[in-house]
Amino acid sequence: MQTAEAFLTAAGTGDMATLQGLMADDFVWRNEGDKALPWIGTWEGKDTVLTAFLPAFGAGLTTTSWTTDYAMAAGNQAVFIGTMSATANASGGETGTFSWAVRVHVEDGFVKSWNWFEDSYAVSKAYHAAE
């Protein structure tokens, strides 16, 4: 749980050094949702996540609020649930507050995978607001 919480905090605050230090080399980041958004999909490998996914996500959305309301762990899996809101940078569209959840898999002190679930309709609607 400690490694998963540290990773969640680093992801939420944009602490790239901590994220990089906690990722396994074969790390996988999964985001479900509208495939028209450039950061949606499965991103495999630490280098790919750091050089392709995170820049695409950061260019696409600015988080405007964030809470973590629940945290649970069993074995090498942790789950966090909370709420957030964001602005789509290109369109200026607002998501409003929505729920999110993430499943984090940790092995040998490193995060192996991060499976992110959000209100993808709210995010897609904000992203496409200018269309």
Solvent accessible surface area in square Angstrom, and as a share of the most:
residue,aa,sasa,rsa
1,M,87,0.39
2,Q,158,0.70
3,T,28,0.16
4,A,0,0.00
5,E,76,0.34
6,A,40,0.31
7,F,0,0.00
8,L,11,0.05
9,T,85,0.49
10,A,2,0.02
11,A,31,0.24
12,G,37,0.36
13,T,102,0.59
14,G,49,0.47
15,D,59,0.31
16,M,86,0.38
17,A,81,0.63
18,T,49,0.29
19,L,3,0.01
20,Q,88,0.39
21,G,46,0.44
22,L,34,0.17
23,M,3,0.01
24,A,13,0.10
25,D,119,0.62
26,D,82,0.42
27,F,0,0.00
28,V,25,0.14
29,W,15,0.05
30,R,85,0.31
31,N,6,0.03
32,E,82,0.37
33,G,29,0.28
34,D,45,0.23
35,K,162,0.69
36,A,65,0.50
37,L,3,0.02
38,P,69,0.43
39,W,0,0.00
40,I,17,0.09
41,G,18,0.17
42,T,73,0.43
43,W,45,0.16
44,E,117,0.53
45,G,20,0.19
46,K,37,0.16
47,D,109,0.56
48,T,54,0.31
49,V,0,0.00
50,L,28,0.14
51,T,101,0.59
52,A,40,0.31
53,F,1,0.00
54,L,25,0.13
55,P,71,0.44
56,A,26,0.20
57,F,53,0.22
58,G,46,0.44
59,A,73,0.57
60,G,8,0.08
61,L,8,0.04
62,T,69,0.40
63,T,60,0.35
64,T,81,0.47
65,S,50,0.32
66,W,80,0.28
67,T,63,0.37
68,T,59,0.34
69,D,77,0.40
70,Y,137,0.52
71,A,48,0.37
72,M,96,0.43
73,A,57,0.44
74,A,76,0.59
75,G,86,0.82
76,N,70,0.36
77,Q,60,0.26
78,A,3,0.02
79,V,49,0.28
80,F,2,0.01
81,I,60,0.31
82,G,1,0.01
83,T,42,0.25
84,M,4,0.02
85,S,15,0.09
86,A,0,0.00
87,T,28,0.16
88,A,0,0.00
89,N,66,0.34
90,A,98,0.76
91,S,30,0.19
92,G,44,0.42
93,G,10,0.10
94,E,113,0.51
95,T,16,0.09
96,G,39,0.37
97,T,101,0.59
98,F,12,0.05
99,S,73,0.47
100,W,4,0.01
101,A,27,0.21
102,V,1,0.00
103,R,108,0.39
104,V,0,0.00
105,H,41,0.18
106,V,24,0.14
107,E,68,0.30
108,D,139,0.72
109,G,40,0.39
110,F,92,0.38
111,V,0,0.00
112,K,51,0.21
113,S,21,0.13
114,W,3,0.01
115,N,12,0.06
116,W,18,0.06
117,F,81,0.34
118,E,30,0.13
119,D,60,0.31
120,S,36,0.23
121,Y,160,0.61
122,A,14,0.11
123,V,1,0.01
124,S,17,0.11
125,K,130,0.55
126,A,3,0.03
127,Y,55,0.21
128,H,49,0.22
129,A,59,0.45
130,A,83,0.64
131,E,167,0.75
